[in-house]
Amino acid sequence: MKRILFAAAALLASAAAVAQTSVTDAWVRGTVAGQKATGAFMQLRHPGGAALVGASSPVAGVVEIHEMRMEQNVMRMRAIPKLDLPANRAVELKPGGYHVMLMDLKQPLKKGDFVPITLTVQASDGKTESVEIRAEVRDLTAAPASSHGSMKH
């Protein structure tokens, strides 16, 4: 009996160690017919420090981590290989900043739908975890339209 309890405790401990990244307030901006890209936004937190190194979703052919920033008085958006998640600090992915870009969309995303997204997070010790989320699709007016309008890559 002690062996069974020990094994169960070990399994629970390893499961807890794997699922360390917390994701809150995940949402995706809705699209209109013919629109092929949109952004996903959320807050990420990891207790020991990590990096968001990838993402995927069945609704998009391409999913990348992006940043937006001013360069020579022009707001530019570009893909980045990773987004650092400092230990015990919330990192906000938001319109006009860091976000997960969903491109080559397979269908329009309308308010009230849910989009499955798998985030790949690499901890500071090199271990990776997959975090499955369901992000609610919000109305196009959920954030300033200019934050994804005519940005240059």
C-alpha positions as CSV (number, residue, x, y, z in Angstrom):
1,M,0.0,0.0,0.0
2,K,2.9,2.4,0.8
3,R,4.3,1.8,-2.7
4,I,1.1,2.7,-4.3
5,L,0.7,5.9,-2.3
6,F,4.3,6.8,-3.0
7,A,3.8,6.2,-6.8
8,A,0.6,8.3,-6.8
9,A,2.4,11.1,-4.9
10,A,5.3,11.0,-7.4
11,L,2.9,11.1,-10.4
12,L,1.0,14.1,-8.9
13,A,4.3,15.9,-8.2
14,S,5.6,15.4,-11.7
15,A,2.2,16.5,-13.2
16,A,2.3,19.6,-11.1
17,A,5.9,20.3,-12.3
18,V,4.9,20.0,-16.0
19,A,1.9,22.4,-15.9
20,Q,3.7,25.5,-14.5
21,T,2.7,28.2,-17.0
22,S,-0.5,29.9,-16.2
23,V,-2.6,31.7,-18.8
24,T,-5.4,34.1,-18.0
25,D,-7.7,36.4,-20.0
26,A,-7.0,34.7,-23.4
27,W,-8.9,36.2,-26.3
28,V,-8.7,36.5,-30.1
29,R,-9.9,39.5,-32.1
30,G,-12.7,38.6,-34.4
31,T,-12.4,38.8,-38.2
32,V,-14.5,39.7,-41.2
33,A,-15.0,37.7,-44.4
34,G,-11.7,37.4,-46.4
35,Q,-9.5,38.5,-43.5
36,K,-6.6,36.0,-43.2
37,A,-4.9,37.1,-40.0
38,T,-5.7,38.2,-36.5
39,G,-4.1,38.4,-33.0
40,A,-4.4,36.4,-29.8
41,F,-3.9,38.1,-26.5
42,M,-3.5,36.9,-22.9
43,Q,-1.5,37.1,-19.8
44,L,1.3,34.5,-19.1
45,R,3.1,33.7,-15.9
46,H,5.7,31.1,-15.0
47,P,7.0,30.7,-11.5
48,G,10.6,29.8,-12.3
49,G,11.2,31.8,-15.5
50,A,10.7,30.5,-19.0
51,A,10.1,31.7,-22.6
52,L,7.2,31.3,-25.0
53,V,9.0,29.7,-27.9
54,G,6.1,28.7,-30.2
55,A,2.4,28.3,-30.7
56,S,0.0,26.5,-33.0
57,S,-3.8,26.4,-33.7
58,P,-6.0,24.3,-36.0
59,V,-7.7,27.5,-37.2
60,A,-4.5,28.9,-38.8
61,G,-1.9,27.7,-41.2
62,V,0.8,29.8,-39.6
63,V,1.1,30.9,-35.9
64,E,3.9,33.1,-34.7
65,I,4.9,35.2,-31.7
66,H,5.0,38.9,-32.7
67,E,6.0,42.2,-31.2
68,M,5.0,45.7,-32.2
69,R,7.3,48.7,-31.6
70,M,8.1,52.1,-32.8
71,E,11.0,52.3,-35.2
72,Q,11.8,55.7,-36.7
73,N,8.3,57.0,-35.9
74,V,6.6,54.1,-37.6
75,M,4.9,51.3,-35.7
76,R,6.3,48.0,-37.0
77,M,5.3,44.4,-36.3
78,R,7.8,41.5,-36.6
79,A,8.0,37.8,-35.6
80,I,10.3,37.0,-32.7
81,P,11.8,33.6,-31.9
82,K,10.8,33.7,-28.2
83,L,9.2,35.9,-25.6
84,D,10.9,35.8,-22.1
85,L,8.6,35.1,-19.1
86,P,10.5,36.4,-16.0
87,A,9.9,34.4,-12.9
88,N,6.7,35.2,-11.1
89,R,5.9,38.2,-13.3
90,A,2.9,38.5,-15.5
91,V,3.7,39.2,-19.2
92,E,0.8,40.7,-21.0
93,L,0.2,40.0,-24.7
94,K,-2.0,42.9,-25.9
95,P,-2.9,44.9,-28.9
96,G,-0.1,47.2,-29.8
97,G,2.5,45.0,-28.0
98,Y,3.5,41.4,-27.9
99,H,0.9,38.9,-29.3
100,V,0.4,35.6,-30.9
101,M,-0.3,36.1,-34.6
102,L,-2.7,33.7,-36.3
103,M,-2.2,33.8,-40.1
104,D,-3.6,32.0,-43.1
105,L,-6.9,31.6,-41.3
106,K,-9.0,28.7,-42.4
107,Q,-12.4,30.5,-41.7
108,P,-13.7,33.8,-40.3
109,L,-13.6,34.0,-36.5
110,K,-16.8,35.5,-35.0
111,K,-17.6,36.9,-31.6
112,G,-18.5,34.1,-29.1
113,D,-16.4,31.4,-30.9
114,F,-13.5,29.7,-29.1
115,V,-10.1,29.2,-30.7
116,P,-7.9,26.4,-29.5
117,I,-4.3,27.4,-29.2
118,T,-1.3,25.3,-28.1
119,L,1.5,27.3,-26.5
120,T,5.0,25.9,-26.3
121,V,6.9,27.1,-23.2
122,Q,10.5,26.4,-22.5
123,A,11.5,26.6,-18.8
124,S,14.9,28.0,-17.7
125,D,16.0,24.4,-17.1
126,G,15.4,23.5,-20.8
127,K,12.3,21.5,-20.3
128,T,9.3,22.3,-22.5
129,E,5.7,22.2,-21.8
130,S,2.6,22.4,-24.1
131,V,-0.2,24.6,-22.7
132,E,-3.6,24.1,-24.3
133,I,-5.9,27.1,-24.1
134,R,-9.3,28.1,-25.5
135,A,-9.4,31.8,-26.3
136,E,-12.7,33.5,-26.7
137,V,-13.3,35.4,-29.9
138,R,-14.2,39.0,-29.1
139,D,-15.7,41.7,-31.3
140,L,-13.5,43.6,-33.7
141,T,-14.0,46.6,-31.5
142,A,-12.4,44.9,-28.5
143,A,-9.3,46.9,-28.9
144,P,-8.2,49.8,-31.1
145,A,-8.6,48.9,-34.8
146,S,-5.3,50.7,-35.5
147,S,-3.3,48.2,-33.6
148,H,-3.3,45.7,-36.4
149,G,-4.5,47.8,-39.3
150,S,-1.7,48.7,-41.7
151,M,1.3,47.6,-39.9
152,K,4.6,47.0,-41.7
153,H,6.4,43.8,-41.2
